[in-house]
Amino acid sequence: MKWGGAEQVCYRLATLLAGKGHDVSVLTTRPANNRQEDFELIPSPAIEDYVPQKIKKIIFDIKNTILPCDLLSNFYSRKAFNKFKPDIVHLHNFTSLSFSVISRIMKTKTPVLMSVYDYWFICPLGFLWYIDDYLKYSGTNCTQYHNSHCSKCISKMKGFGGISEKFLSILLSFRKGIFDRYLNRIDGFVVLSEANARVLENYGIEKNKIFVVHIPLDVNNHTIDDDVEKDSILYIGWFHPRKGMHVCVESMKYIVKERPNVRLNIIGGDSDERYKRKVLQIIKDNNLEENVSILGKLPFDKVREYLNKANILVIPEQWETIAPNALTEGMVFGKAVVASNIGGTLDIIKDGENGIFAKYDDPFDYSGKILSILNNEALRNSLSRQAYKTGKTLFSNEAVYNELLGSYKKVLKEVTLQVQ
């Protein structure tokens, strides 16, 4: 099981619920380790676990893009549900296991909630962006959702196993009907911000089925450390155009003219080799080798070390997305944040109060906002303290537990009324 933001949130929620005395079991792909948890881990293989490496991705893409079914996860999830008979099922990042995990439950009245971490269930690529140029991340917001037209974006981004765009468009014309069959069985959708809730409403999901539940953090173990590295900027996120790494790297060519000792530390795993080459070329073309460090994927404790020492945290998201984990972590660490004026960040950041917005696709604007903090310690301190205050209010375990329990109780009540 590979851990990303969704897996971290799932783990924290499961730990939080178990700590409150709830009986929690987690059905997952094969765990990465055998460490002892406060909840039971139930491993479930998927079809791609038993096929040659060359076709693993093809099978995953088919499940994610066209047919969200997996015979193996169907079998193992049925066994798990029959054994544990859960009162409620909460889906997280289940694209590998597919919607097959609820095929058995669809025949019962067990309530099902689904956490939304991207929009894969209404957009094959997950980010509702009509692509003009993938590597430049140029394009426009897509409000047509999934249908045959999605073949154009898939072809521009990655292709689909040698299948022609025309044939892919035919296959995709069935996607909405297939996916909506499962979505209509979901009793509640858990989102991380009001911006994400509006996307689901615009798709046609009923407002009373959508619940905002923030990311839980143990805020009592976080304090503000004023002993930061004054010229240190931190980016946390994987190599992908939609994360906007290219924007903050390009902003450095302006920042170094005024602050030659500034350093941008980049933490994150490789997701797209083409894009990584593009970022490395930007660094080379602008002679930024001494100012930009690519640290790769690091353990959580090392990430937090860098986060603790950073003066500024940048969140250069490029799409109408869920506010990333890095933002929530940064706020409870009391970091001065410069973030894109787009998506879920709009519901958390108050511009000039607990963070600063920059135009999402403008490196020059990013450079100006970053410099405004580097050159003004009083501003940095003010942003830091307000961010910390916001983080403790929104992301405390107790606040998130109450949000989550409220959503569970409402869904259970609605399902009970339907049965009666």
N, C-alpha and C positions, 0 to 999 in steps of 0.2 A: 504494500500500500504506500503510494507516494503521498507525502504530506505537503499540502498547500494551504491557502487561507481557509478554504471550506473545511478541510480536515481539522485544522486547529480550532475553528469555531465549534464543530461537532464534538471534539474531544472536551473542550471547556464546558459546553452545555451538559454533556453526559456526566462529567465529574461534578458539576454544580448540582445537578438533580440527585445524583447518588449521595452527595454530601448532605442533602436535605432529607434523606431517608427514603427516596423513591427507588424502586427496583428497576434498574436500567440494564438492558442488553443491547449490544451494538452488532448488527450484521454488517460485515465488511469484507472486502477482498482480503487476501491473506495478509495478516499483520506483519509489519516490518521487523518486529521484535516480540519477545515473549515476556515483557515486563508486567508486573502485577498491577492491576488497575482496581478502582473502586466499583467497576461494573464488569459484566461478562462480555468478552469479545467472541463473536461467532463467525468463524471464517467461512466464506463462500467463494468458491472458484467461479471464473467466468470462462466462456468458450476460448478466448484468446490465450488463456493459460496453457492450453494443450495443442497449440498449432505452431508451426515453424515461425521463426522470428519475422520472416519476409511478409507474412500475411497477417500478423498481429494487428498492425495499424489499419489494414483494410477492413478487418472485421469490426474493430472499434469504430471506425468511421461510418460503417454501414449502420451500426447500432445508434450512433450519435446523430446521424444525418437523416436516415430514411426509415429504419425499422427498429424501434427501441425494445428489442426482445432478446432474451438469452435463456436457452433451455436449462443450462446448469444452474444459474442463479434462481430460476423459477423453482427448480427441484429443491435446492437447499433452503430457500426462503420459506417454501411451504413446510418443510420439516421444522424450521425454527418457529414459525407462527403456530403450528400445531402443538409444539412443545411448550412455548411460553405463554400463548394466548394473551397477547398484550392488550391493555385497555386503550392504547393509542399508539399510532405509528408515526414517527417523524423522519421524513426523508431528508438527506443532506446531499452530498455530491455522489450520486448513484448512477452516473452515466455508464460506467463499466458494467455494473450489475443490471442496469436498464430498468424500465418500467415493469419488467417481469417480477420484480420483488413484491409488487402489490396485486398481481393477478389473482392470487388466492384471496386476498382481502376484499377485492372487488365483489366477491360473492357473499360477503358478510357485511355487518354494520359497524365494523371497527373504524373509528375515525382516523383519517390520514392527513397529516400536515406535511408541507414541502417547503424547505428553506430555499430561498432564491439567492444564488451567488453570482450567476450571470443569466443570460437569456437564451440558453441553448434549446429550451423547450418551445420557443417561438421564433428562433433564428438559428439555422444550422451552424453558423460560426459563433453564435453566442453574444454578439455585441451590437446588433441592430444598427449597422453602419453600412451604407451603400458605398462600396469601394471604387474609387477612381484609380488610385495608385497605392498599392498595398504598403510598400516600403516607406513611402512618404506619409502614409496614413492620411491621404487626402480623400475626401468624399463628403457625403451628407448623411444626416440621420435618416434611418429607414423606418417608415411607419406603415409599410405594407406587410411586415411580418413574413412568415415563411410561406413560400409557394414556389412555383416553377422559376420565377425570376431570380431566385437565390443561386441558381447555377452560375450566373455571371460572376458573383462575388467569390464563390468557391473556386472557380477556374482561375481568377486573378490571384487568389491567395495561395492555393496549394494544389489545385487539381484534385482528381478523385480516381486514383488508380488506373489512369488511362482511359476512363470512360469519357466519351465525347460530351461537350456541353449540352448539345441538343437532347441526347438520351438522358443525361442527368436531370435536365429540366422536366422531362416526362415523369421520372421517378419522384422528383420533389413535388410535383403537383398533387401527390397523394399524402404528403407529409402532414399537412394541417389536420386532415381528417383522422389520421392515425394517432397523432399526438393529442388532439382534442378529446378523443375517446378516453384517454387516461386522465387528462387534466380535469375533465368533468367529474371524475370520481374523487378528486382531491377536495377535502373539506375545508382546508385552510392553507394559506400561503404566508410564510414568514419572511419578511423583508427587513433590510437593515436601515432603511431610510424612507421618508415620504416620497422622495424622487423615484425610488424603485416601485413604490406602491402605485404611483401615477402611471407608470409604464404598463403595469398589469391591468389597471383599470381601463386604459386606452385599448388594450387588447380585447377586453370584454369580460374580464374576471370581476365578479361582484365585489363591491367595496367591503361588504360585511364579512368577506372571506379572507381579507388581507390584514395582517397584523405586523406592526413594527416592533421588532425585538432586537436590541443592540447587541454588540459583541461583548461578552463578559470578560472582565479583567480583575485580577486581585489588586485593586487600587491601593489597598493598605500597605502593600509591599513596594510601592513606588513612591519615590520622593524626588524633588527637584534638586539636581546637582548643578550648582553654578560654576563649578570648576570644569568648564568646557574648553575645547580647543577653538580659539577665536575665529580661525579661518577655515573651519571644518564644515563641509556640507555633506549630507548623507542622502543617498537614494537607496530604497529597498524595494526590489521587485524584479520579476523575470524579464528576460530579453524578448520583448514583443512590442510591435509598433503601438499597440493600444495603451501600453503602460507609459509611453512618452519619454523613455530614457533619452532618445535623440534630442528632445527639446532641452533638457537640462544640460546635456553635454554641449550642445551648440551655444547655450547661454554662457558657458565658461569662457568662450573667446572674447566676450565683452567684459566679463568680470575680472579676468586676469590683467587687463589693461590698467585697472585701478587698484587691484589687490593681487600682486604677482605671486604671493605665497599661498593663495587660497587652494584648497584641495577638495575635490569631489570624490567621495568614496562610494563605490557602487557595489551593492550586495544583492546577489540573485543568481538563480540557476539559468542555464541555457535552455531556451524554449524554441528559438528560431535562428538557425545558423546564418541564413541570409541577412537577417536583421542585425545579428551580432557583427557580421562583417561590415555592415553599413556604419554602425556605431564606432567600430575601431577605425574606420576610414576617416570619420569626422575628427576623431582624436588626432590622427596622424596629420591630416591636412591643415589643422590649426595649431600644430606643435604643442599639444596639450598633454604630452606623455608624462611630464613632471607634475601635472596638476590633477590628473584623473587616474584613480586606481580602481581597477576591476578586481574585486576580491572573490568573486564566485559565490557559490552557495555555502553558507556557514551554519554551524550549530546555533540553536536559539540563544545559548548563553553568550556566544561571541557576538551575535547580532546585537544583543542588548548592551554589550560593552561598547560597541561603536555608537549605538543610539544614545547611550548615557553621555558620551564625550562630544557628540556632534553639537555644533552651534545652531545649525539650521537643518530641518528635514524638508525635502522637496517631494511633492506628490503630483507629478506632471501627467495625470491621467488624460487620455485623449478621447474618451467616449462617455456616454451617459450611463455610468456604471455604479455599482455598489461601492461605497466608500471602503478603501482597502484596509486590511488589518494594520498596515504600517502607520496609517493615520491615527487609528485609535491607540496603538501602542505609544506613538510619539506624543500624543496629548497627555497621557497619564505619566509620561516621563518629563512633562513640562518643556517640550521642545517648541521653538519658534518655527512655525510651519508656513511654507509657501506652497499653495495648492492650485490646481487648475479650477477655473470657475465653471465647473460642469458636473453634472451627475450628483451622486450622493454626498459629495463634499459640501454642496450648497446647503444641506440640512444640518451640518455640524459646525462648519466654520462661519463665524461672523467677521466679515472683512474688517481688518484693522483693530479687532478686539482680541480674538483668540487665535488669529492666524491672518494671513494676507493672501488674497487671490491674485493670480496672474492669468492673462489670456492663455488659454490652454495650448494653443499651437504657435505661440510667439516667443521664441528664445530671447529676443531683445527685451520684451516686457518682463520675462522671468528674471533676466539679469538685473533689471532695475529694481525689482522687488527684493531680490536677494541682497543686493548692495545696500538697500535702505535699512536692512537689519544689521548687516555686517558693520555698517558705519554709524550705528546708533545703538549703543548698549542699553540705554534706557528703554528703547522700543523693544529690543529683544527680551529684556526682563519682564516687561509688561505683557507681551504676547505669551511668554513662557508661563507666567502665573495664571493667566486667564485660561490658557489651554489646559493646564493641570486641573483647574477648577471645573472646567467643562467635562474633562475626562472622568473625574471622580463622581460627578453627578450622573452622567449618562451610562457609564460602563461598569459601575460597581456590581459585584456579584448579586447583591441584594436587589438592586433596581432591575437588573436583567432577569433575575429569577421571578420577580413579580410580573414582569411583562410576559415571560414565557408561560408561567402558570395561568395567567389570565387568558392567554390564547387557547391553552389546553381546555380550560374549564368552559369557555364559550363554545368551542367546537364540540365537546362532549355533550353539552346541553342541547345544541342544535340537532345533533344526531339522535339523541334520546327523544326529542320532540317529533322527529321525522318517523321514528319507529312506532311511537304511540299513534 
